[in-house]
Amino acid sequence: MVLKVLSSSSAGNCYILENETECLVIELGIQFKKLKLALDFNLKKVTACLVTHNHMDHAKGMSEALSNGLKVITGKGTAKALGIDHHGLRFIKSGQKMKVGNFEILAFETHHDVPEPLGFLIRHNETGLICFLTDTTHCNYKFPGLNNIIVEANFCQKIIDQKLLADKKFLRDRVLKSHMSIDTCRDFLLANDLSNVNNIVLIHLSDSNSNEIEFEKKIIAATGKKVTIASPGVIIENFNKSAI
């Protein structure tokens, strides 16, 4: 299985998990034509698209994906907030499982400033168990048996304290109350059993409040695992149960 990063920032988020026969799109926060190009216009290969919440950097391409015949799995709160009603929607709620193609999806609640934000556990025979967690202040859960982790590391507390002083307190407070810091990301990872984890992918880094080199070093030092920063164009060829 291959993981492709199309975009991972406040400007847009979209990831493709694929093998030779099928793929799962995670987040639709880019122009749909860019997703079609990345898929070589083979939309039949897409089993479904997952959308965590209604912010445009995660859901910008949702309406067009639906109009092009793709299934979109998301929470009812997300669709309602976007004003989208379409037969291609598949609603999922925290604790609910769903299967699309050979992908099994389990949704869980996250903590963001929107209606019904979700994270996803994704299982496939090739990848094992994947955790996808973004746009949340923290995670309530520990997940046994993880093989790959895609997790937000949005900001560094020290950087944001230096840059967003009293005159930008609203913006600072909004980030602190809706995103995961690198330290919270590290604590989440260390709370889980990482013994069978092959890849840790750090996503949704803030353009101004993060340092990707330092973030990568910090998580490698804490976990001893392979860590990748999700920059646009990054491809992880071995997004499988274990390293080859």
C-alpha positions as CSV (number, residue, x, y, z in Angstrom):
1,M,0.0,0.0,0.0
2,V,1.2,3.5,-0.8
3,L,0.3,6.8,1.0
4,K,0.3,9.9,-1.1
5,V,0.2,13.4,0.4
6,L,-1.6,15.9,-1.9
7,S,-1.8,18.7,0.6
8,S,-1.4,19.0,4.4
9,S,-1.9,22.5,5.8
10,S,-4.4,25.2,6.6
11,A,-4.7,25.8,2.9
12,G,-6.0,22.2,2.3
13,N,-5.7,18.6,3.3
14,C,-6.0,15.5,1.2
15,Y,-4.3,12.1,1.3
16,I,-4.6,9.0,-0.9
17,L,-4.1,5.5,0.4
18,E,-3.9,3.1,-2.5
19,N,-2.7,-0.2,-4.0
20,E,-3.0,-1.4,-7.6
21,T,-6.7,-2.1,-7.4
22,E,-8.4,0.3,-4.9
23,C,-7.9,3.5,-3.0
24,L,-9.3,5.4,-0.1
25,V,-9.2,9.2,-0.1
26,I,-8.8,10.8,3.3
27,E,-10.0,14.5,3.5
28,L,-11.3,16.5,0.5
29,G,-9.8,19.9,1.3
30,I,-8.4,20.6,-2.2
31,Q,-9.9,21.5,-5.6
32,F,-11.4,18.3,-7.0
33,K,-9.6,18.6,-10.3
34,K,-6.3,18.2,-8.4
35,L,-7.6,15.0,-6.8
36,K,-8.7,13.7,-10.2
37,L,-5.2,14.4,-11.7
38,A,-3.5,12.6,-8.8
39,L,-5.8,9.6,-9.5
40,D,-5.0,9.7,-13.2
41,F,-8.7,10.3,-13.6
42,N,-9.5,6.7,-12.5
43,L,-12.4,7.5,-10.1
44,K,-13.6,3.9,-10.3
45,K,-10.6,2.9,-8.2
46,V,-11.9,5.0,-5.2
47,T,-13.8,3.0,-2.7
48,A,-14.8,6.1,-0.7
49,C,-13.6,9.4,0.7
50,L,-13.4,10.2,4.4
51,V,-14.1,13.7,5.7
52,T,-13.4,14.5,9.4
53,H,-15.2,17.8,9.6
54,N,-16.7,20.8,7.7
55,H,-13.9,23.3,7.6
56,M,-13.0,24.1,3.9
57,D,-9.4,23.0,4.3
58,H,-10.9,19.5,4.8
59,A,-14.1,19.6,2.9
60,K,-13.6,22.0,-0.1
61,G,-14.0,19.3,-2.7
62,M,-16.8,17.3,-1.1
63,S,-19.7,18.5,-3.2
64,E,-17.8,17.9,-6.4
65,A,-16.7,14.5,-5.3
66,L,-20.3,13.5,-4.7
67,S,-21.4,14.9,-8.0
68,N,-18.7,12.8,-9.7
69,G,-20.2,9.6,-8.2
70,L,-17.8,9.1,-5.2
71,K,-19.0,8.0,-1.8
72,V,-18.2,10.3,1.0
73,I,-18.2,9.0,4.6
74,T,-18.6,11.7,7.2
75,G,-20.7,12.7,10.2
76,K,-24.2,14.1,9.9
77,G,-23.1,17.2,11.7
78,T,-20.5,17.9,8.9
79,A,-23.0,17.5,6.1
80,K,-25.5,19.6,7.9
81,A,-23.0,22.4,8.6
82,L,-22.0,22.4,4.9
83,G,-25.7,22.3,3.7
84,I,-25.0,19.2,1.6
85,D,-27.7,16.6,1.0
86,H,-26.7,13.9,-1.5
87,H,-27.4,10.2,-2.1
88,G,-23.7,9.5,-2.2
89,L,-23.2,10.5,1.5
90,R,-22.6,7.7,4.0
91,F,-23.1,8.9,7.5
92,I,-21.0,7.5,10.3
93,K,-20.9,8.4,14.0
94,S,-18.4,7.8,16.8
95,G,-18.2,4.1,17.6
96,Q,-19.7,3.0,14.4
97,K,-18.0,0.7,11.9
98,M,-18.3,0.7,8.1
99,K,-16.7,-1.3,5.3
100,V,-15.9,0.0,1.8
101,G,-14.0,-2.3,-0.5
102,N,-11.3,-4.0,1.6
103,F,-11.1,-1.0,3.9
104,E,-12.8,-1.2,7.4
105,I,-13.5,2.1,9.0
106,L,-14.2,2.9,12.7
107,A,-15.1,6.5,13.6
108,F,-14.2,8.1,17.0
109,E,-14.9,11.5,18.4
110,T,-12.3,14.3,18.4
111,H,-12.3,17.8,20.0
112,H,-12.6,20.7,17.5
113,D,-14.7,23.8,17.2
114,V,-17.2,22.3,14.7
115,P,-20.3,20.0,14.8
116,E,-19.4,16.3,15.2
117,P,-15.7,16.2,14.3
118,L,-14.3,12.7,13.8
119,G,-11.1,10.7,13.7
120,F,-10.8,7.4,11.9
121,L,-9.3,4.0,12.5
122,I,-8.7,2.3,9.1
123,R,-8.0,-1.4,8.7
124,H,-6.8,-3.1,5.6
125,N,-5.0,-6.5,5.1
126,E,-2.0,-4.7,3.7
127,T,-1.7,-1.8,6.1
128,G,-2.9,-3.3,9.2
129,L,-4.5,-0.8,11.6
130,I,-4.1,2.9,10.8
131,C,-5.0,5.8,13.1
132,F,-6.0,9.1,11.3
133,L,-6.2,11.9,13.8
134,T,-6.3,15.6,13.0
135,D,-7.8,19.0,14.1
136,T,-8.3,18.1,17.7
137,T,-6.8,19.4,21.0
138,H,-6.3,15.9,22.3
139,C,-7.5,12.3,22.0
140,N,-9.6,10.5,24.6
141,Y,-8.5,7.0,23.5
142,K,-5.7,4.5,23.3
143,F,-5.7,2.2,20.3
144,P,-4.2,-1.3,20.6
145,G,-2.6,-3.0,17.6
146,L,-1.6,0.1,15.6
147,N,0.6,-0.4,12.5
148,N,0.6,3.1,11.0
149,I,-0.3,6.5,12.4
150,I,-1.2,9.7,10.6
151,V,-1.5,12.4,13.3
152,E,-1.7,16.2,13.6
153,A,1.3,18.2,15.0
154,N,0.0,21.7,14.3
155,F,2.0,24.0,16.5
156,C,4.7,24.5,19.1
157,Q,3.6,26.2,22.3
158,K,6.9,28.1,22.6
159,I,6.6,29.4,19.0
160,I,3.0,30.5,19.3
161,D,3.6,32.2,22.6
162,Q,6.5,34.2,21.0
163,K,4.6,35.1,17.8
164,L,1.0,35.6,18.9
165,L,1.2,38.1,21.7
166,A,-1.7,40.1,23.3
167,D,-2.7,41.9,20.1
168,K,-3.4,38.5,18.5
169,K,-4.8,36.7,21.6
170,F,-8.0,35.7,19.7
171,L,-6.0,33.8,17.1
172,R,-3.8,32.3,19.7
173,D,-6.7,31.0,21.8
174,R,-8.4,29.6,18.7
175,V,-5.4,27.6,17.8
176,L,-4.9,26.3,21.3
177,K,-8.6,25.3,21.6
178,S,-8.9,23.5,18.2
179,H,-5.5,21.9,17.2
180,M,-3.0,19.5,18.6
181,S,0.5,20.7,19.6
182,I,3.7,18.8,19.0
183,D,3.9,18.0,22.7
184,T,0.3,16.7,22.8
185,C,1.0,14.7,19.7
186,R,4.1,13.2,21.4
187,D,2.1,12.3,24.5
188,F,-0.6,10.7,22.4
189,L,1.9,8.5,20.6
190,L,3.6,7.5,23.8
191,A,0.3,6.6,25.4
192,N,-0.1,3.9,22.8
193,D,1.7,0.7,22.1
194,L,4.1,1.5,19.2
195,S,5.8,-1.9,19.1
196,N,4.2,-2.8,15.8
197,V,4.1,0.7,14.2
198,N,5.8,1.0,10.8
199,N,5.1,4.7,10.0
200,I,4.3,7.8,11.9
201,V,3.2,10.7,9.6
202,L,3.0,14.2,11.1
203,I,0.3,16.2,9.3
204,H,-1.3,19.7,9.3
205,L,1.8,21.6,10.5
206,S,1.1,25.3,10.8
207,D,3.0,27.4,8.3
208,S,4.0,29.9,10.9
209,N,3.8,28.1,14.3
210,S,5.8,25.0,13.6
211,N,9.3,23.8,12.7
212,E,9.2,20.6,10.7
213,I,12.9,19.7,11.3
214,E,12.5,20.0,15.1
215,F,9.1,18.3,15.1
216,E,10.6,15.3,13.2
217,K,13.6,15.1,15.5
218,K,11.4,15.3,18.6
219,I,9.0,12.5,17.6
220,I,11.9,10.2,16.4
221,A,13.7,10.8,19.7
222,A,10.5,10.0,21.7
223,T,9.4,6.9,19.7
224,G,12.4,5.5,17.9
225,K,10.1,5.1,14.8
226,K,10.2,6.1,11.2
227,V,8.7,9.6,11.1
228,T,7.6,11.5,7.9
229,I,6.5,15.1,7.6
230,A,3.5,15.3,5.3
231,S,4.7,17.8,2.8
232,P,2.8,18.0,-0.6
233,G,4.1,15.4,-3.0
234,V,5.4,13.1,-0.3
235,I,4.9,9.4,-1.2
236,I,5.4,6.6,1.3
237,E,5.8,3.4,-0.7
238,N,5.7,1.0,2.2
239,F,2.6,2.0,4.1
240,N,2.1,-1.6,5.2
241,K,1.9,-3.6,8.4
242,S,5.7,-3.8,8.8
243,A,8.9,-2.6,7.2
244,I,10.3,-4.7,4.4
